């Protein structure tokens, strides 16, 4: 008897598409409000293998927006909490975890052999470093821009980074990548909503923001905006993963 776990997904797609999802290996970098919900959607869609990267532990300030944040998970590594959650959804999944801060010293060794990558990093310097590496290596990836300081889900978009507007983080990412000669036509999720409150970083010099690594000003957030952005990123991966492989016809 077939495992009914993904039977509704198979009814929507077909057996071949479901098999492609089961064969796909997805890497998610950053397991906060965006990344944790992206993993949730991917696991429930039947993605068969994950690599989850985040150095942080679950904290009380995560409770308002991260699916892995509960009183029972406070203080635990985000990678491990999410690994257990994925396996609770699909015990057959393969889940690799790396509780590390991704930077120039480990990108080459950690980011190898995956089919798709989701950039859910919210700090400019580490994000630029990851994107430059992903472009150089020819990865299939999607990047998620700023999720804080917004309330309107209707203003969230999936589009090439070059077409993004009104998002301060996306603006800086475009600027730095252009300056360094990198293309900006890769897919991203962004909000065109004007930020609810002023982010002190918006007026800070670019180089200071870039060089300080993960350190950033704390801004407000709501439960659903990061979740929706993460789900949209997951939807891109799923739709790309179910496409027929070149040279192999559909039955």
C-alpha positions as CSV (number, residue, x, y, z in Angstrom):
1,X,0.0,0.0,0.0
2,X,1.3,3.5,-0.9
3,X,2.3,5.8,2.0
4,X,-0.6,8.2,2.3
5,X,1.7,10.9,3.6
6,X,2.0,12.6,0.2
7,X,-1.1,11.2,-1.5
8,X,-2.8,14.7,-1.7
9,X,0.4,16.1,-3.3
10,X,0.4,13.3,-5.8
11,X,-3.2,14.0,-6.7
12,X,-2.2,17.6,-7.5
13,X,0.9,16.7,-9.4
14,X,1.7,13.1,-10.5
15,X,3.9,10.2,-9.5
16,X,6.8,11.4,-11.5
17,X,6.7,14.9,-10.1
18,X,6.5,13.5,-6.6
19,X,9.5,11.3,-7.3
20,X,11.5,14.4,-8.4
21,X,10.6,16.1,-5.1
22,X,11.7,13.0,-3.2
23,X,15.0,13.0,-5.1
24,X,15.8,16.7,-4.5
25,X,18.4,17.9,-2.1
26,X,17.7,21.5,-0.8
27,X,20.0,23.6,1.3
28,X,18.5,26.3,3.5
29,X,20.9,28.9,4.9
30,X,19.3,30.8,7.8
31,X,16.6,29.2,9.9
32,X,14.8,32.2,11.3
33,X,11.2,33.3,10.5
34,X,11.8,32.9,6.8
35,X,14.0,29.8,6.6
36,X,12.1,27.8,9.2
37,X,8.8,28.2,7.3
38,X,10.5,27.4,4.0
39,X,11.8,24.1,5.4
40,X,8.3,23.4,6.7
41,X,6.7,23.8,3.3
42,X,9.5,21.8,1.6
43,X,9.2,18.9,4.0
44,X,5.4,18.7,3.7
45,X,5.7,18.8,-0.1
46,X,8.0,15.7,0.0
47,X,11.5,17.0,-0.5
48,X,13.7,14.1,0.3
49,X,17.0,15.6,1.5
50,X,17.9,18.7,3.4
51,X,21.0,20.5,4.5
52,X,20.2,23.1,7.2
53,X,22.7,25.7,8.2
54,X,22.4,28.1,11.1
55,X,24.7,28.7,14.1
56,X,22.0,30.1,16.4
57,X,19.8,28.7,19.1
58,X,16.1,29.3,19.7
59,X,15.5,32.4,21.9
60,X,12.4,34.0,23.4
61,X,12.5,36.9,20.8
62,X,11.9,34.2,18.2
63,X,8.5,33.2,19.6
64,X,6.6,35.8,17.6
65,X,7.5,34.5,14.1
66,X,9.6,31.3,14.0
67,X,7.8,27.9,13.6
68,X,10.5,26.2,15.6
69,X,10.3,28.6,18.5
70,X,8.3,27.2,21.5
71,X,8.8,27.3,25.3
72,X,10.0,23.7,25.0
73,X,12.7,24.5,22.4
74,X,14.2,27.6,24.0
75,X,18.0,27.3,24.1
76,X,18.2,24.5,21.6
77,X,20.1,24.7,18.3
78,X,17.8,25.8,15.5
79,X,19.3,23.2,13.2
80,X,18.5,20.3,15.6
81,X,15.0,21.5,16.4
82,X,14.2,21.8,12.7
83,X,15.8,18.5,11.9
84,X,13.6,16.7,14.4
85,X,10.5,18.5,13.0
86,X,11.3,17.5,9.4
87,X,11.7,13.8,10.5
88,X,8.4,14.0,12.4
89,X,6.8,15.0,9.2
90,X,8.7,12.5,7.0
91,X,10.8,9.9,8.8
92,X,12.3,8.9,5.5
93,X,13.9,12.2,4.8
94,X,17.6,12.7,5.0
95,X,18.5,15.8,7.1
96,X,22.0,17.1,7.4
97,X,22.7,19.9,9.9
98,X,25.5,22.4,10.3
99,X,25.5,24.6,13.3
100,X,27.9,27.0,11.9
101,X,28.1,30.7,10.8
102,X,28.5,30.6,7.0
103,X,31.4,32.8,5.8
104,X,34.3,32.8,3.4
105,X,36.1,30.1,5.5
106,X,33.5,27.4,5.1
107,X,31.3,28.2,2.1
108,X,33.3,26.0,-0.2
109,X,33.2,23.0,2.1
110,X,29.6,23.3,3.3
111,X,27.8,24.2,0.0
112,X,28.5,21.3,-2.2
113,X,26.3,18.8,-4.0
114,X,22.8,20.3,-3.3
115,X,20.2,20.8,-6.1
116,X,18.7,24.0,-4.8
117,X,19.7,26.7,-2.2
118,X,17.5,29.1,-0.3
119,X,19.3,32.2,1.0
120,X,17.3,33.3,4.1
121,X,20.1,35.4,5.6
122,X,19.1,38.8,6.9
123,X,22.5,40.5,7.4
124,X,24.0,42.3,4.4
125,X,27.7,41.2,4.6
126,X,27.0,37.4,5.0
127,X,24.2,37.7,2.4
128,X,26.4,39.3,-0.2
129,X,29.2,36.7,0.4
130,X,26.7,33.9,-0.1
131,X,25.2,35.3,-3.2
132,X,28.5,36.0,-4.8
133,X,29.5,32.4,-4.1
134,X,26.2,31.0,-5.4
135,X,26.5,33.0,-8.6
136,X,30.1,32.1,-9.2
137,X,29.4,28.4,-8.6
138,X,26.3,28.3,-10.8
139,X,24.0,27.3,-8.1
140,X,20.2,27.1,-8.6
141,X,19.1,29.4,-5.8
142,X,16.6,31.9,-4.6
143,X,17.2,34.8,-2.2
144,X,14.8,36.4,0.3
145,X,15.1,40.0,1.1
146,X,13.9,42.0,4.2
147,X,10.9,40.6,6.1
148,X,10.9,43.0,9.0
149,X,9.0,46.3,9.4
150,X,6.1,45.2,7.1
151,X,2.5,44.3,7.6
152,X,0.9,43.9,4.2
153,X,1.3,40.4,2.6
154,X,-0.3,41.6,-0.6
155,X,2.9,43.5,-1.4
156,X,5.2,40.5,-1.3
157,X,6.6,39.6,-4.7
158,X,8.6,36.8,-6.4
159,X,10.7,38.4,-9.2
160,X,14.3,38.8,-10.4
161,X,16.3,41.0,-8.0
162,X,16.8,43.5,-10.8
163,X,13.1,44.2,-10.7
164,X,12.8,44.7,-6.9
165,X,12.0,48.1,-5.5
166,X,11.1,49.8,-2.2
167,X,13.1,47.2,-0.1
168,X,16.2,48.8,1.5
169,X,18.0,45.5,1.8
170,X,17.3,44.6,-1.8
171,X,18.6,48.0,-2.9
172,X,21.9,47.5,-1.1
173,X,22.2,43.9,-2.4
174,X,21.7,45.2,-6.0
175,X,24.2,48.0,-5.4
176,X,27.0,45.8,-4.1
177,X,26.5,43.0,-6.6
178,X,26.5,45.5,-9.5
179,X,29.6,47.2,-8.1
180,X,31.4,43.9,-8.1
181,X,30.3,42.9,-11.5
182,X,27.8,40.2,-10.6
183,X,24.4,39.7,-12.4
184,X,21.3,40.6,-10.5
185,X,18.8,38.6,-12.6
186,X,18.3,35.7,-10.1
187,X,15.0,35.1,-8.4
188,X,14.2,36.8,-5.1
189,X,11.3,37.3,-2.7
190,X,10.8,40.9,-1.6
191,X,8.2,43.3,-0.2
192,X,7.4,46.5,-2.0
193,X,5.7,47.8,1.1
194,X,7.2,51.0,2.5
195,X,8.8,50.0,5.9
196,X,6.4,50.8,8.8
197,X,9.2,52.4,10.8
198,X,12.6,53.8,9.9
199,X,15.5,51.3,10.2
200,X,18.5,53.1,11.6
201,X,20.7,51.0,9.2
202,X,19.0,52.7,6.2
203,X,21.0,55.8,6.7
204,X,24.3,54.1,7.8
205,X,27.2,54.1,5.4
206,X,27.2,51.1,3.1
207,X,30.7,49.9,4.0
208,X,30.0,49.9,7.7
209,X,26.9,47.8,7.2
210,X,28.8,45.4,4.9
211,X,31.8,44.9,7.1
212,X,30.2,44.3,10.5
213,X,29.0,40.8,9.6
214,X,25.9,39.5,11.4
215,X,25.6,42.5,13.7
216,X,22.6,44.7,12.8
217,X,20.0,46.9,14.3
218,X,17.0,45.1,15.8
219,X,13.7,45.9,13.9
220,X,10.1,44.9,14.5
221,X,8.4,42.0,12.8
222,X,5.1,40.3,12.7
223,X,4.2,36.6,12.7
224,X,3.0,36.1,9.1
225,X,5.3,38.2,6.8
226,X,8.5,36.1,7.3
227,X,6.4,32.9,7.0
228,X,4.8,34.0,3.7
229,X,8.1,35.0,2.3
230,X,9.6,31.6,3.3
231,X,6.7,29.8,1.8
232,X,7.0,31.7,-1.5
233,X,10.7,30.8,-1.6
234,X,9.8,27.1,-1.0
235,X,7.2,27.3,-3.8
236,X,9.9,28.4,-6.3
237,X,12.1,25.4,-5.3
238,X,9.2,23.0,-5.6
239,X,8.1,24.3,-9.0
240,X,11.7,24.1,-10.3
241,X,12.2,20.7,-8.9
242,X,9.2,19.1,-10.6
243,X,10.1,20.3,-14.0
244,X,11.0,17.5,-16.4
245,X,14.7,16.8,-16.7
246,X,16.1,18.0,-20.1
247,X,16.3,15.1,-22.5
248,X,13.9,12.9,-20.5
249,X,10.4,13.0,-21.9
250,X,7.3,12.9,-19.9
251,X,5.5,9.6,-19.9
